[in-house]
């Protein structure tokens, strides 16, 4: 029996987020009948990219009222699509928007919610979604209850992006009543100081309390800039006010999974490790050779970061 799947592709300013193509890979692993939905002011302009990379039936939902993300409006529109297409599994990215949207959708549709999945498999006619628990020490296999739709957010950077496949674009009309909301988004303002999205970054350079002061945070940001990387931080320096919360990686911050993660002056408390330990390659720089961060590091540099970081920055800038 084929498992009907609905993928929700995220867009900002009329541009698809790359994680949407990762969701197509997840759906293809489940092997079901795939429908993809994209909501935007002009969705048809970007729906073709999804169709060309295996998005199946790509529902292009276009309306000026969908230009900016509004979880109340998006949830109502998507609920109508869910009623029409009857998916068994609904997938969205585990981003700020995706998490807010999926919890609302699960409640509206009396579904089962699974967060931050990192694997999928099929057991008979049922989809089984896998997610880490207890700091990644346990992997849970979760199957849906009979009659309940499974709503799952997928951790970015775990799955490869779909490169090709079959698909067709289908325009979906929007009932104007669904666009009514208690809130109105007037504009989206991009916060300055970070050109690379932390959760989507291939390379992250993160700083911890070992940088000693707010003034020294710029030293780590310089290394990040030399690599075209995103800047991350431990909770310790966020709590100290040395950088903004949006940079925080860890249990109470963002969970990331880049190809390369630099942990600089970070001791390796479990609260931080749970947010980054699945990174493909981890480089730790710390003067304490017994720091817990070295237990998860692919490469470790025991030394003074104030000597090591400038040397690395100079080398990367030259290269």
C-alpha atoms as a printed R data frame, in Angstrom:
    type eleno elety resid chain resno       x      y       z
1   ATOM     1    CA   UNK     A     1   0.000  0.000   0.000
2   ATOM     2    CA   UNK     A     2   1.365  3.418  -0.961
3   ATOM     3    CA   UNK     A     3   1.680  5.954   1.859
4   ATOM     4    CA   UNK     A     4   0.221  9.353   0.824
5   ATOM     5    CA   UNK     A     5   2.642 12.124   1.840
6   ATOM     6    CA   UNK     A     6   2.314 15.900   1.885
7   ATOM     7    CA   UNK     A     7   5.506 17.967   1.927
8   ATOM     8    CA   UNK     A     8   5.287 21.640   2.926
9   ATOM     9    CA   UNK     A     9   8.008 23.643   1.192
10  ATOM    10    CA   UNK     A    10   9.182 26.786   2.969
11  ATOM    11    CA   UNK     A    11   9.791 30.014   1.070
12  ATOM    12    CA   UNK     A    12  10.937 33.497   1.998
13  ATOM    13    CA   UNK     A    13  10.676 36.505  -0.288
14  ATOM    14    CA   UNK     A    14   9.576 34.245  -3.123
15  ATOM    15    CA   UNK     A    15  12.649 32.020  -2.843
16  ATOM    16    CA   UNK     A    16  12.539 28.377  -1.800
17  ATOM    17    CA   UNK     A    17  14.534 27.324   1.261
18  ATOM    18    CA   UNK     A    18  16.978 24.540   0.359
19  ATOM    19    CA   UNK     A    19  15.628 22.362   3.140
20  ATOM    20    CA   UNK     A    20  12.514 21.851   0.995
21  ATOM    21    CA   UNK     A    21  14.543 19.690  -1.378
22  ATOM    22    CA   UNK     A    22  15.764 17.669   1.612
23  ATOM    23    CA   UNK     A    23  12.119 16.990   2.491
24  ATOM    24    CA   UNK     A    24  11.592 15.558  -0.991
25  ATOM    25    CA   UNK     A    25  14.380 13.054  -0.275
26  ATOM    26    CA   UNK     A    26  12.652 12.033   2.967
27  ATOM    27    CA   UNK     A    27   9.370 11.526   1.121
28  ATOM    28    CA   UNK     A    28  11.091  9.478  -1.570
29  ATOM    29    CA   UNK     A    29  12.586  7.212   1.105
30  ATOM    30    CA   UNK     A    30   9.064  6.488   2.332
31  ATOM    31    CA   UNK     A    31   8.150  5.620  -1.236
32  ATOM    32    CA   UNK     A    32   4.614  6.952  -1.086
33  ATOM    33    CA   UNK     A    33   2.392  9.030  -3.301
34  ATOM    34    CA   UNK     A    34   3.876 12.503  -2.970
35  ATOM    35    CA   UNK     A    35   2.138 15.860  -2.958
36  ATOM    36    CA   UNK     A    36   4.083 19.059  -2.267
37  ATOM    37    CA   UNK     A    37   2.529 22.369  -1.254
38  ATOM    38    CA   UNK     A    38   4.099 25.803  -1.572
39  ATOM    39    CA   UNK     A    39   2.289 28.943  -0.398
40  ATOM    40    CA   UNK     A    40   3.418 32.326  -1.694
41  ATOM    41    CA   UNK     A    41   2.338 35.531  -3.365
42  ATOM    42    CA   UNK     A    42   3.248 33.920  -6.692
43  ATOM    43    CA   UNK     A    43   3.770 30.239  -5.923
44  ATOM    44    CA   UNK     A    44   3.759 29.042  -9.529
45  ATOM    45    CA   UNK     A    45   7.011 30.917 -10.165
46  ATOM    46    CA   UNK     A    46   8.863 28.641  -7.733
47  ATOM    47    CA   UNK     A    47   6.742 25.473  -7.849
48  ATOM    48    CA   UNK     A    48   8.475 24.374 -11.052
49  ATOM    49    CA   UNK     A    49  11.762 23.923  -9.182
50  ATOM    50    CA   UNK     A    50  10.077 21.470  -6.817
51  ATOM    51    CA   UNK     A    51   8.427 19.584  -9.664
52  ATOM    52    CA   UNK     A    52  11.748 19.256 -11.508
53  ATOM    53    CA   UNK     A    53  13.368 17.656  -8.470
54  ATOM    54    CA   UNK     A    54  10.803 15.000  -7.694
55  ATOM    55    CA   UNK     A    55   8.081 16.965  -5.898
56  ATOM    56    CA   UNK     A    56   5.271 14.856  -7.368
57  ATOM    57    CA   UNK     A    57   2.059 16.834  -7.597
58  ATOM    58    CA   UNK     A    58   3.191 20.327  -6.608
59  ATOM    59    CA   UNK     A    59   0.328 22.464  -5.349
60  ATOM    60    CA   UNK     A    60   1.012 26.116  -6.119
61  ATOM    61    CA   UNK     A    61  -1.128 28.195  -3.781
62  ATOM    62    CA   UNK     A    62  -0.836 31.828  -4.850
63  ATOM    63    CA   UNK     A    63  -2.336 34.905  -3.217
64  ATOM    64    CA   UNK     A    64  -0.992 38.321  -2.124
65  ATOM    65    CA   UNK     A    65  -2.205 37.415   1.372
66  ATOM    66    CA   UNK     A    66   0.363 34.597   1.467
67  ATOM    67    CA   UNK     A    67   3.375 36.792   0.757
68  ATOM    68    CA   UNK     A    68   4.446 36.820   4.414
69  ATOM    69    CA   UNK     A    69   4.357 33.833   6.721
70  ATOM    70    CA   UNK     A    70   1.423 33.851   9.151
71  ATOM    71    CA   UNK     A    71   0.994 30.535  10.948
72  ATOM    72    CA   UNK     A    72  -2.734 31.094  11.547
73  ATOM    73    CA   UNK     A    73  -3.444 31.725   7.848
74  ATOM    74    CA   UNK     A    74  -1.017 29.098   6.558
75  ATOM    75    CA   UNK     A    75  -2.490 26.482   8.917
76  ATOM    76    CA   UNK     A    76  -6.045 27.154   7.712
77  ATOM    77    CA   UNK     A    77  -5.056 26.975   4.041
78  ATOM    78    CA   UNK     A    78  -3.034 23.794   4.539
79  ATOM    79    CA   UNK     A    79  -5.817 22.179   6.562
80  ATOM    80    CA   UNK     A    80  -8.088 22.535   3.531
81  ATOM    81    CA   UNK     A    81  -5.430 20.861   1.372
82  ATOM    82    CA   UNK     A    82  -5.076 18.073   3.926
83  ATOM    83    CA   UNK     A    83  -8.831 17.454   3.810
84  ATOM    84    CA   UNK     A    84  -8.702 17.330   0.011
85  ATOM    85    CA   UNK     A    85  -5.620 15.155  -0.490
86  ATOM    86    CA   UNK     A    86  -5.835 12.978   2.675
87  ATOM    87    CA   UNK     A    87  -2.106 12.471   3.445
88  ATOM    88    CA   UNK     A    88  -1.003  9.955   6.041
89  ATOM    89    CA   UNK     A    89   2.253 11.821   6.701
90  ATOM    90    CA   UNK     A    90   2.858 15.588   6.550
91  ATOM    91    CA   UNK     A    91   6.463 16.835   6.496
92  ATOM    92    CA   UNK     A    92   7.860 20.321   7.142
93  ATOM    93    CA   UNK     A    93  11.338 21.592   8.074
94  ATOM    94    CA   UNK     A    94  12.323 21.871  11.735
95  ATOM    95    CA   UNK     A    95  12.867 25.595  11.376
96  ATOM    96    CA   UNK     A    96  11.371 28.446  13.397
97  ATOM    97    CA   UNK     A    97   8.444 28.678  10.981
98  ATOM    98    CA   UNK     A    98   8.088 24.936  10.449
99  ATOM    99    CA   UNK     A    99   7.870 24.111  14.139
100 ATOM   100    CA   UNK     A   100   5.248 26.777  14.803
101 ATOM   101    CA   UNK     A   101   3.194 25.704  11.804
102 ATOM   102    CA   UNK     A   102   3.260 21.953  12.375
103 ATOM   103    CA   UNK     A   103   2.229 22.064  16.015
104 ATOM   104    CA   UNK     A   104  -0.776 24.162  14.995
105 ATOM   105    CA   UNK     A   105  -1.601 21.832  12.089
106 ATOM   106    CA   UNK     A   106  -1.406 18.755  14.307
107 ATOM   107    CA   UNK     A   107  -3.850 20.315  16.757
108 ATOM   108    CA   UNK     A   108  -6.271 21.447  14.029
109 ATOM   109    CA   UNK     A   109  -6.289 18.010  12.401
110 ATOM   110    CA   UNK     A   110  -6.199 15.848  15.553
111 ATOM   111    CA   UNK     A   111  -2.878 14.438  14.425
112 ATOM   112    CA   UNK     A   112   0.254 13.012  16.000
113 ATOM   113    CA   UNK     A   113   3.251 15.365  16.232
114 ATOM   114    CA   UNK     A   114   6.873 14.197  15.847
115 ATOM   115    CA   UNK     A   115   9.686 16.764  16.098
116 ATOM   116    CA   UNK     A   116  13.198 16.823  14.631
117 ATOM   117    CA   UNK     A   117  13.185 13.513  12.793
118 ATOM   118    CA   UNK     A   118  16.515 12.283  11.457
119 ATOM   119    CA   UNK     A   119  15.439  9.041   9.783
120 ATOM   120    CA   UNK     A   120  12.470  7.242   8.225
121 ATOM   121    CA   UNK     A   121  11.509  3.689   7.316
122 ATOM   122    CA   UNK     A   122   8.455  1.692   6.352
123 ATOM   123    CA   UNK     A   123   6.939 -1.139   8.389
124 ATOM   124    CA   UNK     A   124   4.299 -2.853   6.292
125 ATOM   125    CA   UNK     A   125   1.788 -0.173   5.361
126 ATOM   126    CA   UNK     A   126   2.929  2.260   8.048
127 ATOM   127    CA   UNK     A   127   5.539  4.998   8.075
128 ATOM   128    CA   UNK     A   128   8.017  4.878  10.950
129 ATOM   129    CA   UNK     A   129   9.693  8.161  11.870
130 ATOM   130    CA   UNK     A   130  12.971  8.205  13.803
131 ATOM   131    CA   UNK     A   131  14.115 10.944  16.137
132 ATOM   132    CA   UNK     A   132  16.936 11.287  18.700
133 ATOM   133    CA   UNK     A   133  16.161 11.535  22.407
134 ATOM   134    CA   UNK     A   134  18.138 11.879  25.653
135 ATOM   135    CA   UNK     A   135  20.808 14.015  24.025
136 ATOM   136    CA   UNK     A   136  21.079 11.751  21.002
137 ATOM   137    CA   UNK     A   137  21.905  8.664  23.077
138 ATOM   138    CA   UNK     A   138  18.636  6.971  22.078
139 ATOM   139    CA   UNK     A   139  16.865  6.837  18.710
140 ATOM   140    CA   UNK     A   140  13.097  6.482  18.953
141 ATOM   141    CA   UNK     A   141  11.081  4.740  16.228
142 ATOM   142    CA   UNK     A   142   7.603  6.258  16.184
143 ATOM   143    CA   UNK     A   143   4.626  4.920  14.242
144 ATOM   144    CA   UNK     A   144   1.293  6.710  14.003
145 ATOM   145    CA   UNK     A   145  -1.928  5.644  15.651
146 ATOM   146    CA   UNK     A   146  -4.687  4.256  13.450
147 ATOM   147    CA   UNK     A   147  -6.561  7.027  11.704
148 ATOM   148    CA   UNK     A   148  -4.223  9.795  12.880
149 ATOM   149    CA   UNK     A   149  -2.111 11.809  10.486
150 ATOM   150    CA   UNK     A   150   1.568 12.037  11.433
151 ATOM   151    CA   UNK     A   151   2.908 15.605  11.374
152 ATOM   152    CA   UNK     A   152   6.700 15.639  11.431
153 ATOM   153    CA   UNK     A   153   9.381 18.307  11.334
154 ATOM   154    CA   UNK     A   154  12.628 17.215   9.674
155 ATOM   155    CA   UNK     A   155  15.981 18.334  11.043
156 ATOM   156    CA   UNK     A   156  17.817 20.335   8.337
157 ATOM   157    CA   UNK     A   157  21.110 19.111   6.894
158 ATOM   158    CA   UNK     A   158  20.498 15.457   7.787
159 ATOM   159    CA   UNK     A   159  19.238 14.335   4.371
160 ATOM   160    CA   UNK     A   160  20.698 15.132   0.965
161 ATOM   161    CA   UNK     A   161  18.751 17.421  -1.343
162 ATOM   162    CA   UNK     A   162  16.727 15.730  -4.068
163 ATOM   163    CA   UNK     A   163  18.359 16.433  -7.413
164 ATOM   164    CA   UNK     A   164  15.849 15.154  -9.949
165 ATOM   165    CA   UNK     A   165  12.563 13.343 -10.343
166 ATOM   166    CA   UNK     A   166   9.081 13.547 -11.745
167 ATOM   167    CA   UNK     A   167   6.535 16.210 -10.918
168 ATOM   168    CA   UNK     A   168   3.793 18.477 -12.181
169 ATOM   169    CA   UNK     A   169   2.546 21.864 -11.032
170 ATOM   170    CA   UNK     A   170  -1.130 22.208 -10.106
171 ATOM   171    CA   UNK     A   171  -2.574 25.626  -9.282
172 ATOM   172    CA   UNK     A   172  -4.786 25.650  -6.171
173 ATOM   173    CA   UNK     A   173  -7.295 28.420  -5.515
174 ATOM   174    CA   UNK     A   174  -7.603 29.985  -2.067
175 ATOM   175    CA   UNK     A   175 -10.905 30.740  -0.353
176 ATOM   176    CA   UNK     A   176 -10.634 34.379   0.730
177 ATOM   177    CA   UNK     A   177 -12.184 33.551   4.108
178 ATOM   178    CA   UNK     A   178  -9.119 31.473   4.961
179 ATOM   179    CA   UNK     A   179  -6.896 34.534   4.719
180 ATOM   180    CA   UNK     A   180  -8.639 36.334   7.560
181 ATOM   181    CA   UNK     A   181  -6.479 36.545  10.666
182 ATOM   182    CA   UNK     A   182  -6.305 38.212  14.045
183 ATOM   183    CA   UNK     A   183  -2.843 39.435  13.103
184 ATOM   184    CA   UNK     A   184  -1.489 41.106   9.979
185 ATOM   185    CA   UNK     A   185   2.132 40.919   8.864
186 ATOM   186    CA   UNK     A   186   3.039 44.274   7.339
187 ATOM   187    CA   UNK     A   187   6.656 43.546   6.409
188 ATOM   188    CA   UNK     A   188   9.586 41.264   7.096
189 ATOM   189    CA   UNK     A   189  12.767 42.934   8.327
190 ATOM   190    CA   UNK     A   190  16.013 41.013   8.020
191 ATOM   191    CA   UNK     A   191  18.132 41.218  11.152
192 ATOM   192    CA   UNK     A   192  21.617 42.466  10.403
193 ATOM   193    CA   UNK     A   193  24.861 40.816  11.401
194 ATOM   194    CA   UNK     A   194  24.392 37.309  10.019
195 ATOM   195    CA   UNK     A   195  24.400 36.693   6.290
196 ATOM   196    CA   UNK     A   196  24.240 32.873   6.649
197 ATOM   197    CA   UNK     A   197  21.244 31.112   8.236
198 ATOM   198    CA   UNK     A   198  22.523 29.106  11.213
199 ATOM   199    CA   UNK     A   199  20.307 26.035  10.737
200 ATOM   200    CA   UNK     A   200  21.031 25.838   7.008
201 ATOM   201    CA   UNK     A   201  24.766 26.586   7.157
202 ATOM   202    CA   UNK     A   202  27.313 24.067   5.868
203 ATOM   203    CA   UNK     A   203  30.004 25.593   8.092
204 ATOM   204    CA   UNK     A   204  29.536 27.042  11.590
205 ATOM   205    CA   UNK     A   205  32.131 28.709  13.800
206 ATOM   206    CA   UNK     A   206  30.937 28.814  17.407
207 ATOM   207    CA   UNK     A   207  32.329 30.622  20.427
208 ATOM   208    CA   UNK     A   208  32.133 29.744  24.115
209 ATOM   209    CA   UNK     A   209  33.064 31.304  27.434
210 ATOM   210    CA   UNK     A   210  36.721 30.699  26.653
211 ATOM   211    CA   UNK     A   211  36.717 33.881  24.550
212 ATOM   212    CA   UNK     A   212  36.711 35.689  27.953
213 ATOM   213    CA   UNK     A   213  34.933 38.920  26.929
214 ATOM   214    CA   UNK     A   214  32.435 40.449  24.531
215 ATOM   215    CA   UNK     A   215  35.221 42.297  22.721
216 ATOM   216    CA   UNK     A   216  36.876 39.001  21.799
217 ATOM   217    CA   UNK     A   217  33.736 37.644  20.122
218 ATOM   218    CA   UNK     A   218  34.732 39.622  17.024
219 ATOM   219    CA   UNK     A   219  37.862 37.473  16.804
220 ATOM   220    CA   UNK     A   220  35.693 34.376  16.297
221 ATOM   221    CA   UNK     A   221  33.375 36.195  13.897
222 ATOM   222    CA   UNK     A   222  36.448 37.083  11.845
223 ATOM   223    CA   UNK     A   223  37.256 33.390  11.441
224 ATOM   224    CA   UNK     A   224  33.645 32.736  10.438
225 ATOM   225    CA   UNK     A   225  33.805 35.484   7.818
226 ATOM   226    CA   UNK     A   226  37.026 34.072   6.376
227 ATOM   227    CA   UNK     A   227  35.213 30.772   5.772
228 ATOM   228    CA   UNK     A   228  31.904 32.241   4.625
229 ATOM   229    CA   UNK     A   229  30.450 30.490   7.675
230 ATOM   230    CA   UNK     A   230  27.652 31.193  10.129
231 ATOM   231    CA   UNK     A   231  28.514 32.357  13.634
232 ATOM   232    CA   UNK     A   232  27.248 30.298  16.560
233 ATOM   233    CA   UNK     A   233  27.533 30.558  20.319
234 ATOM   234    CA   UNK     A   234  27.180 28.583  23.511
235 ATOM   235    CA   UNK     A   235  24.498 29.504  26.026
236 ATOM   236    CA   UNK     A   236  27.151 30.822  28.405
237 ATOM   237    CA   UNK     A   237  28.091 33.800  26.231
238 ATOM   238    CA   UNK     A   238  24.478 34.467  25.253
239 ATOM   239    CA   UNK     A   239  23.505 34.597  28.940
240 ATOM   240    CA   UNK     A   240  26.480 36.888  29.544
241 ATOM   241    CA   UNK     A   241  25.095 39.285  26.940
242 ATOM   242    CA   UNK     A   242  28.099 38.958  24.635
243 ATOM   243    CA   UNK     A   243  25.979 37.986  21.618
244 ATOM   244    CA   UNK     A   244  22.328 37.583  20.643
245 ATOM   245    CA   UNK     A   245  20.145 34.550  21.353
246 ATOM   246    CA   UNK     A   246  19.631 33.924  17.634
247 ATOM   247    CA   UNK     A   247  23.213 32.595  17.518
248 ATOM   248    CA   UNK     A   248  22.747 30.088  20.356
249 ATOM   249    CA   UNK     A   249  23.379 26.425  19.615
250 ATOM   250    CA   UNK     A   250  22.267 23.745  22.053
251 ATOM   251    CA   UNK     A   251  19.370 22.326  23.997
252 ATOM   252    CA   UNK     A   252  17.752 25.726  24.570
253 ATOM   253    CA   UNK     A   253  18.934 27.176  21.260
254 ATOM   254    CA   UNK     A   254  19.160 25.816  17.729
255 ATOM   255    CA   UNK     A   255  19.977 22.271  16.693
256 ATOM   256    CA   UNK     A   256  22.425 22.305  13.798
257 ATOM   257    CA   UNK     A   257  23.971 19.681  11.555
258 ATOM   258    CA   UNK     A   258  26.619 21.343   9.339
259 ATOM   259    CA   UNK     A   259  29.358 19.662   7.362
260 ATOM   260    CA   UNK     A   260  31.957 21.456   9.515
261 ATOM   261    CA   UNK     A   261  31.590 22.822  13.061
262 ATOM   262    CA   UNK     A   262  34.287 24.773  14.901
263 ATOM   263    CA   UNK     A   263  33.854 24.741  18.689
264 ATOM   264    CA   UNK     A   264  36.150 27.462  20.026
265 ATOM   265    CA   UNK     A   265  36.555 27.989  23.749
266 ATOM   266    CA   UNK     A   266  33.576 25.672  24.351
267 ATOM   267    CA   UNK     A   267  34.023 23.147  27.136
268 ATOM   268    CA   UNK     A   268  31.414 20.700  25.830
269 ATOM   269    CA   UNK     A   269  28.561 20.661  28.338
270 ATOM   270    CA   UNK     A   270  25.814 18.203  27.360
271 ATOM   271    CA   UNK     A   271  23.385 21.100  26.832
272 ATOM   272    CA   UNK     A   272  25.584 22.332  23.978
273 ATOM   273    CA   UNK     A   273  26.498 18.911  22.612
274 ATOM   274    CA   UNK     A   274  22.894 17.905  21.969
275 ATOM   275    CA   UNK     A   275  22.597 20.801  19.542
276 ATOM   276    CA   UNK     A   276  25.679 20.072  17.404
277 ATOM   277    CA   UNK     A   277  27.129 16.611  17.990
278 ATOM   278    CA   UNK     A   278  25.654 15.224  14.743
279 ATOM   279    CA   UNK     A   279  27.812 17.637  12.702
280 ATOM   280    CA   UNK     A   280  29.770 15.768  10.024
281 ATOM   281    CA   UNK     A   281  33.171 17.110  11.159
282 ATOM   282    CA   UNK     A   282  33.860 18.831  14.479
283 ATOM   283    CA   UNK     A   283  37.010 20.832  15.162
284 ATOM   284    CA   UNK     A   284  37.541 21.760  18.810
285 ATOM   285    CA   UNK     A   285  39.972 24.427  20.007
286 ATOM   286    CA   UNK     A   286  40.506 24.558  23.758
287 ATOM   287    CA   UNK     A   287  43.479 24.975  26.080
288 ATOM   288    CA   UNK     A   288  42.104 22.313  28.458
289 ATOM   289    CA   UNK     A   289  43.116 18.920  27.051
290 ATOM   290    CA   UNK     A   290  40.517 17.233  29.270
291 ATOM   291    CA   UNK     A   291  37.569 19.340  28.053
292 ATOM   292    CA   UNK     A   292  34.548 17.114  27.221
293 ATOM   293    CA   UNK     A   293  34.292 18.696  23.753
294 ATOM   294    CA   UNK     A   294  37.301 16.622  22.640
295 ATOM   295    CA   UNK     A   295  35.291 13.411  23.165
296 ATOM   296    CA   UNK     A   296  33.032 14.285  20.221
297 ATOM   297    CA   UNK     A   297  35.585 16.178  18.132
298 ATOM   298    CA   UNK     A   298  36.884 14.823  14.832
299 ATOM   299    CA   UNK     A   299  39.979 16.997  15.284
300 ATOM   300    CA   UNK     A   300  41.219 18.684  18.422
301 ATOM   301    CA   UNK     A   301  43.641 21.559  18.879
302 ATOM   302    CA   UNK     A   302  44.918 21.965  22.431
303 ATOM   303    CA   UNK     A   303  46.146 25.515  22.627
304 ATOM   304    CA   UNK     A   304  45.421 29.172  23.279
305 ATOM   305    CA   UNK     A   305  42.579 30.252  20.998
306 ATOM   306    CA   UNK     A   306  44.012 33.774  20.934
307 ATOM   307    CA   UNK     A   307  46.999 32.355  19.070
308 ATOM   308    CA   UNK     A   308  45.283 29.601  17.073
309 ATOM   309    CA   UNK     A   309  42.277 31.538  15.751
310 ATOM   310    CA   UNK     A   310  44.231 34.490  14.252
311 ATOM   311    CA   UNK     A   311  46.592 32.009  12.572
312 ATOM   312    CA   UNK     A   312  43.670 30.058  11.088
313 ATOM   313    CA   UNK     A   313  41.924 33.238   9.965
314 ATOM   314    CA   UNK     A   314  45.058 34.482   8.222
315 ATOM   315    CA   UNK     A   315  45.506 31.132   6.480
316 ATOM   316    CA   UNK     A   316  41.875 30.922   5.284
317 ATOM   317    CA   UNK     A   317  41.912 34.525   4.076
318 ATOM   318    CA   UNK     A   318  45.059 33.821   2.067
319 ATOM   319    CA   UNK     A   319  43.606 30.609   0.632
